[in-house]
């Protein structure tokens, strides 16, 4: 294909025009982006600054109002200061808390963890014992959110008992009692409720025990072999371990 001189000149002119147009539009786009960024910066600077501390206070206040609303007749027990009580035997040292009226931490005095301190059980923020109660019409709350009164220790022939009480103005009472015996790892937990029909739906207490298993042995395989949870109900016994999953449920009453 043969090109004459005019054709070649035409191609060259078109190429120059294209390059010039591309260069021009690129410069214009860059100038537009710089101006837009400047205007956005001015607009952002002119906006009132958000007070994150005030927002957090408002959020906490709203949460507090919601909690008081759901607490019903037990609202006076929502606010309080955590107080702990320690009970020790030759095997255990247990720290009880009036927040939820339950154990906060258990130390096994005869066993050392990987950090050479006493093995600790139920010692994380996740660990708790709780159940739901009816606090007013169509309102419920977890028992672990309330501050109990009491917490004194009585000692009878070496058997130490810690008792917590929760009472509403209407006369409903809940008592948590823990009995710690010498030479035993088992701790009795007794719950006494005055006003069951009003506090528990269907007269049923649905207990939730949250527990986070933390490392207690240096060897993970050995720890899995030794980690068990056991259940006994009406003479039926079942246990589970970290190495075995239980599929057979306990007989229900």
C-alpha positions in Angstrom: 0.0 0.0 0.0 1.5 3.3 -1.0 1.1 6.5 0.9 1.6 9.9 -0.7 3.1 12.8 1.2 -0.2 14.4 2.2 -1.5 11.2 3.7 1.6 10.8 5.9 1.3 14.4 7.0 -2.3 13.9 7.8 -1.5 10.9 10.1 1.2 12.9 11.8 -1.2 15.8 12.5 -3.8 13.4 13.9 -1.2 11.8 16.2 -0.1 15.2 17.4 -3.7 16.3 18.0 -4.4 13.0 19.9 -1.3 13.4 22.1 -2.2 17.0 22.8 -5.8 16.2 23.7 -4.7 13.4 26.0 -2.2 15.7 27.7 -4.8 18.5 28.1 -7.5 16.3 29.5 -5.1 14.7 32.0 -4.0 18.1 33.3 -7.6 19.2 33.6 -8.5 16.1 35.5 -5.6 16.5 37.9 -6.6 20.1 38.5 -10.2 19.1 39.1 -9.1 16.4 41.6 -6.9 18.9 43.5 -9.7 21.5 43.7 -12.2 18.9 44.8 -9.8 17.7 47.5 -9.3 21.3 48.7 -13.1 22.0 48.8 -13.7 18.7 50.7 -11.0 19.6 53.2 -12.6 23.0 53.8 -16.0 21.4 54.2 -14.7 18.8 56.6 -12.9 21.4 58.7 -16.0 23.5 58.9 -18.1 20.7 60.3 -18.5 20.5 64.1 -16.2 17.9 65.6 -17.8 14.8 67.0 -17.4 14.5 70.8 -16.6 10.8 71.1 -16.5 11.0 74.9 -20.0 12.5 74.9 -21.2 9.9 72.5 -19.8 7.1 74.8 -21.5 8.7 77.8 -24.8 8.9 75.9 -24.4 5.2 74.9 -23.7 4.2 78.5 -26.6 6.2 79.7 -29.0 4.6 77.2 -27.7 1.2 78.2 -28.2 2.0 81.8 -31.8 3.1 81.2 -32.5 -0.1 79.3 -31.0 -2.2 82.1 -33.1 -0.4 84.7 -36.2 -0.9 82.6 -35.7 -4.7 82.3 -34.7 -5.0 86.0 -38.2 -4.2 87.2 -38.6 -4.6 90.9 -34.9 -5.5 91.3 -33.7 -2.2 89.8 -32.2 -1.1 93.1 -29.8 -4.1 92.9 -28.4 -3.1 89.5 -26.0 -0.4 90.9 -23.4 -1.4 93.4 -19.8 -2.0 94.1 -18.2 -5.4 93.7 -17.2 -7.0 97.0 -15.3 -10.3 97.2 -15.1 -12.9 99.9 -12.4 -15.5 100.1 -12.7 -19.0 101.5 -9.8 -21.4 101.8 -9.3 -25.0 102.7 -6.4 -27.4 102.5 -7.2 -28.0 98.8 -8.9 -24.8 97.5 -9.0 -21.1 97.7 -12.3 -19.7 96.3 -13.0 -16.0 95.7 -16.7 -15.2 95.8 -18.3 -12.0 94.4 -21.5 -10.3 95.3 -21.9 -9.5 91.5 -24.3 -12.3 90.6 -23.7 -14.0 94.0 -21.3 -16.6 92.7 -17.6 -17.7 92.6 -15.3 -15.4 90.8 -12.1 -17.5 90.9 -11.0 -20.9 92.2 -7.4 -21.8 92.9 -6.2 -25.4 93.3 -3.6 -25.2 96.0 -2.0 -28.6 95.2 -1.5 -28.0 91.5 0.8 -25.7 89.5 0.1 -24.3 86.1 2.6 -23.7 83.3 3.5 -20.3 84.9 4.3 -22.1 88.2 1.4 -20.5 90.0 -1.6 -22.3 91.4 -4.0 -23.7 88.7 -6.9 -21.3 88.4 -10.5 -22.3 87.4 -13.4 -20.0 86.4 -11.1 -17.0 86.5 -11.9 -15.2 83.2 -14.5 -12.5 82.4 -16.4 -15.1 80.3 -17.0 -17.4 83.2 -20.3 -17.1 85.0 -23.3 -18.9 86.4 -26.6 -17.3 85.5 -30.3 -17.8 84.9 -33.1 -15.6 83.8 -35.8 -14.3 86.1 -39.0 -12.4 85.4 -38.6 -8.9 86.9 -41.9 -7.4 85.7 -44.6 -7.9 83.2 -42.9 -8.9 79.9 -39.5 -8.1 81.3 -36.6 -10.4 82.2 -33.0 -10.1 83.3 -30.0 -12.3 84.0 -29.3 -12.9 87.6 -25.6 -12.3 87.0 -26.3 -8.6 86.4 -27.4 -7.9 90.0 -25.4 -7.1 93.1 -26.4 -9.3 96.0 -26.2 -8.4 99.6 -24.6 -10.7 102.2 -21.4 -12.6 101.5 -20.5 -13.3 105.1 -18.9 -16.7 106.0 -20.1 -19.0 108.7 -17.8 -21.8 109.9 -19.3 -24.9 111.5 -16.8 -27.6 112.3 -14.6 -26.6 109.4 -17.6 -26.4 106.9 -17.6 -22.9 105.5 -20.8 -21.4 104.1 -21.2 -18.3 102.1 -24.7 -16.8 101.6 -25.9 -14.1 99.3 -29.4 -12.6 99.1 -31.3 -10.6 96.5 -34.7 -9.1 97.5 -37.2 -7.0 95.6 -39.5 -4.4 97.3 -42.4 -6.7 96.5 -41.0 -9.4 98.8 -39.5 -11.8 96.3 -36.2 -13.2 97.5 -33.4 -15.2 95.9 -30.7 -16.8 98.0 -27.4 -18.3 96.7 -25.6 -20.5 99.2 -22.2 -22.1 98.8 -21.0 -24.8 101.1 -17.3 -25.5 101.1 -16.1 -28.6 103.0 -12.5 -29.5 104.0 -10.7 -32.3 102.1 -13.2 -32.0 99.2 -13.1 -30.4 95.8 -16.9 -30.4 95.4 -18.7 -27.2 96.4 -22.5 -27.4 97.1 -24.5 -24.6 95.4 -28.0 -24.2 96.9 -30.5 -21.8 95.3 -33.6 -20.8 97.3 -36.3 -18.7 95.6 -39.3 -17.2 97.3 -41.8 -16.3 94.6 -41.1 -19.0 92.1 -44.4 -18.6 90.1 -43.7 -14.9 89.6 -40.0 -15.1 89.0 -39.6 -18.3 86.9 -41.6 -19.0 83.7 -43.3 -22.4 84.0 -41.7 -22.8 87.5 -38.5 -23.9 85.6 -35.0 -22.6 86.4 -32.9 -22.8 83.2 -29.3 -22.5 84.5 -26.5 -21.5 82.3 -22.9 -22.2 83.3 -20.3 -20.4 81.1 -16.8 -21.7 81.5 -13.7 -21.0 79.4 -11.1 -23.8 79.6 -7.7 -22.2 79.9 -4.4 -24.1 79.6 -3.4 -25.8 82.8 -0.8 -28.2 81.5 2.3 -27.7 79.3 1.4 -30.7 77.1 -1.8 -30.1 75.2 -2.5 -33.8 74.3 -2.2 -34.7 78.0 -4.4 -31.9 79.0 -7.2 -33.0 76.6 -7.0 -36.5 78.2 -7.4 -35.1 81.7 -10.1 -32.5 80.9 -13.6 -33.8 81.8 -17.0 -32.6 82.6 -19.4 -34.9 84.4 -23.2 -34.9 85.0 -25.3 -36.7 87.5 -29.1 -36.6 87.6 -31.5 -38.9 89.4 -28.8 -41.5 89.6 -27.8 -41.3 85.9 -24.2 -40.4 85.3 -22.5 -39.2 82.1 -19.2 -37.5 81.4 -17.5 -35.9 78.5 -13.9 -35.1 77.8 -12.0 -32.9 75.3 -11.1 -36.1 73.5 -14.6 -37.6 73.3 -18.0 -36.1 72.3 -21.0 -37.3 74.2 -24.1 -37.9 72.1 -26.3 -39.7 74.7 -28.4 -37.1 76.7 -29.3 -37.5 80.3 -32.7 -38.8 81.1 -35.1 -35.8 81.4 -37.6 -35.5 84.2 
